[in-house]
Amino acid sequence: MAKMHIKSGDEVIVISGKDKGKKGKVLSVFPEKGRAIVEGVAIATKHQKPRRAGDPGGIVKQEASVDASNLMNICAKCNKPARIGRKVLENGQKVRYCKKCKEVFSE
């Protein structure tokens, strides 16, 4: 399993690709593939068949996965895209922090 710089619930910005500049919340992360699904980014059209009686079928728009290398965390304190560092606190807790302002990300 590969380590990733983003986690579910993080606020991120897309730094390259067709959705460059869009911001959103990470809905789910796939570390083995190195991809993530971000709210409102990479909207794909899917043709969906109704599964049960009464279910709507038709064309549905939903988020597709984005490569994690195209995403960058947004620091809550400085409100800018920032690189992420990892460190161990004195009490032994492992945390992620913003390399710009040294603010610890909430886990």
C-alpha positions, 0 to 999 in steps of 0.5 A, a space after each residue: 500500500 502506497 503512502 499518499 499526501 491526501 486523505 478523505 475529507 481534505 480540501 484540495 485544488 487541482 494543479 493540472 489537467 482539464 479541471 485545473 484551478 478547481 477546488 473541492 473536498 476529497 470524497 474517497 482515496 485509492 492508495 493502491 491506484 494512486 487516485 482520488 475522487 474529488 467533489 465537483 471535479 472530473 465529472 463523467 457521464 455514465 449511462 445507468 440502467 434501472 436496477 429495480 422497479 421504480 429506479 430511475 435509469 438514464 444518463 447520470 453525471 458523477 465524479 470520476 477519479 483523478 490522479 493524486 499527483 494532480 492534487 495539492 492540499 489547501 492549508 486551512 491557516 494560510 488558505 493557499 495550496 501547500 506541500 505536506 510534510 510528516 513529523 512525529 510529535 513529542 507524545 509519539 503522535 504522527 501528524 501531517 503539516 503545512 510546509 509553508 506555515 508549519 500548521 498541523 493538519 487535523 487528522 
